[in-house]
């Protein structure tokens, strides 16, 4: 009898957690690129990582002041019900072209309603000095374009 190794089947719930975990880890890397999380309350660097078993969300608890916080604190993502993945896609669209039709492009790319997309675009326009947007701009380089865009040919000026 021949036995073949079969990979375990992942449910959509576990796939959703994997995608959410990837987006959250990307957000943490953009927010705190050097030595890990910094408490927004007291500025301490030592924190405990807390992961919710049910939703997969990640929060931190400061070892000095004992207050909880997340990577969304102090950014345009704070107090938003939209997930981290759609926000990162919206930020990429904003950096590509912040002009007219941004809300419609966010709606199509992120799968949210137009009202939510408009709110996201408004938040992005109102906070040009957001730490996540600054990190994405620095990552893209001096000319503002993505370093490696899969759909566009880079033309030299």
C-alpha positions as CSV (number, residue, x, y, z in Angstrom):
1,X,0.0,0.0,0.0
2,X,1.4,3.4,-1.0
3,X,0.8,6.3,1.5
4,X,1.2,9.8,0.2
5,X,1.7,12.8,2.5
6,X,-1.3,15.0,2.3
7,X,-1.1,18.6,3.4
8,X,-3.7,19.6,6.0
9,X,-6.6,21.5,4.5
10,X,-6.9,25.0,5.8
11,X,-10.3,26.5,6.4
12,X,-11.1,30.1,5.3
13,X,-11.0,31.2,9.0
14,X,-7.4,30.0,9.4
15,X,-6.5,31.6,6.0
16,X,-8.0,34.8,7.2
17,X,-5.9,34.7,10.4
18,X,-2.8,34.1,8.3
19,X,-3.5,37.1,6.1
20,X,-4.3,39.2,9.1
21,X,-1.1,38.1,10.8
22,X,0.9,39.0,7.7
23,X,-0.6,42.4,7.5
24,X,-0.2,43.0,11.3
25,X,3.5,42.0,11.2
26,X,4.0,44.3,8.1
27,X,2.4,47.1,10.1
28,X,4.7,46.5,13.1
29,X,7.7,46.4,10.8
30,X,6.7,49.8,9.3
31,X,5.8,51.4,12.6
32,X,8.8,50.2,14.6
33,X,11.6,49.3,12.1
34,X,14.5,49.1,14.5
35,X,14.2,47.7,18.0
36,X,10.6,46.7,18.4
37,X,7.5,48.4,19.9
38,X,7.7,51.7,21.8
39,X,5.0,52.6,24.4
40,X,3.1,55.7,23.2
41,X,2.3,56.6,26.8
42,X,5.7,56.5,28.5
43,X,8.3,55.8,25.7
44,X,9.5,52.5,27.2
45,X,10.8,49.8,24.9
46,X,10.0,46.7,27.0
47,X,6.6,45.4,26.2
48,X,4.7,42.1,26.5
49,X,3.1,40.8,23.3
50,X,-0.5,39.6,23.7
51,X,-2.3,37.7,21.0
52,X,-6.0,37.1,21.0
53,X,-6.8,33.5,20.4
54,X,-10.2,34.1,18.9
55,X,-9.5,37.0,16.5
56,X,-5.7,36.7,16.1
57,X,-5.2,40.4,16.9
58,X,-1.9,41.5,18.4
59,X,-1.6,44.1,21.3
60,X,1.2,45.1,23.5
61,X,1.3,45.8,27.2
62,X,4.0,48.2,28.5
63,X,6.2,46.7,31.2
64,X,6.7,50.1,32.8
65,X,3.3,51.8,32.9
66,X,1.2,48.6,32.3
67,X,-1.0,50.3,29.7
68,X,-2.1,48.3,26.6
69,X,-1.5,49.6,23.1
70,X,-1.2,48.4,19.5
71,X,0.7,49.3,16.3
72,X,-2.3,51.2,15.1
73,X,-2.0,53.8,18.0
74,X,-1.1,57.2,16.8
75,X,-1.7,56.5,13.1
76,X,-4.5,56.9,10.6
77,X,-5.5,53.3,11.4
78,X,-6.4,54.2,15.0
79,X,-10.1,53.7,15.9
80,X,-10.9,52.2,12.6
81,X,-13.0,49.1,12.1
82,X,-11.3,48.4,8.7
83,X,-8.7,45.7,8.8
84,X,-4.9,46.3,8.5
85,X,-4.6,44.7,5.0
86,X,-7.2,47.0,3.3
87,X,-5.5,50.0,5.0
88,X,-2.1,49.1,3.6
89,X,-3.6,48.6,0.1
90,X,-5.3,52.1,0.5
91,X,-2.0,53.7,1.5
92,X,-0.3,52.2,-1.5
93,X,-3.0,53.6,-3.8
94,X,-2.7,56.9,-2.1
95,X,1.0,57.0,-2.6
96,X,0.7,56.0,-6.3
97,X,-1.8,58.8,-7.1
98,X,-3.5,60.9,-4.3
99,X,-5.6,62.8,-6.9
100,X,-9.2,62.5,-8.0
101,X,-11.0,59.2,-7.8
102,X,-9.0,57.8,-4.8
103,X,-12.2,56.8,-2.9
104,X,-13.5,54.8,-5.9
105,X,-10.1,53.1,-6.4
106,X,-10.0,52.2,-2.7
107,X,-13.5,50.8,-2.9
108,X,-12.6,48.5,-5.8
109,X,-9.2,47.4,-4.4
110,X,-10.2,46.8,-0.8
111,X,-13.8,45.6,-1.1
112,X,-15.3,48.2,1.2
113,X,-18.3,50.5,0.7
114,X,-17.9,53.9,-1.0
115,X,-18.6,55.7,2.3
116,X,-15.9,53.7,4.1
117,X,-13.5,54.3,1.2
118,X,-14.2,58.1,1.2
119,X,-13.6,58.2,4.9
120,X,-10.2,56.3,4.5
121,X,-9.2,58.7,1.7
122,X,-10.1,61.7,3.8
123,X,-8.0,60.4,6.7
124,X,-5.1,59.8,4.4
125,X,-5.3,63.3,2.9
126,X,-5.6,65.0,6.3
127,X,-2.5,63.3,7.8
128,X,0.5,63.6,5.5
129,X,2.9,63.2,8.4
130,X,1.6,59.8,9.5
131,X,4.4,57.5,10.6
132,X,3.2,54.6,8.4
133,X,2.9,56.8,5.3
134,X,6.4,58.2,6.0
135,X,7.8,54.7,6.3
136,X,6.1,53.7,3.0
137,X,7.4,56.8,1.3
138,X,11.0,56.1,2.5
139,X,10.6,52.5,1.3
140,X,9.5,53.6,-2.2
141,X,12.6,55.7,-2.8
142,X,13.3,59.3,-3.7
143,X,11.1,59.5,-6.8
144,X,8.0,58.3,-5.0
145,X,7.3,55.3,-7.1
146,X,7.3,51.7,-5.9
147,X,10.7,50.1,-6.0
148,X,9.4,47.1,-7.8
149,X,5.9,47.5,-9.2
150,X,4.6,44.2,-10.8
151,X,2.3,45.9,-13.3
152,X,4.2,48.9,-14.6
153,X,7.4,49.3,-16.6
154,X,9.7,51.9,-15.1
155,X,10.7,54.5,-17.6
156,X,13.7,56.7,-17.1
157,X,12.9,60.5,-17.2
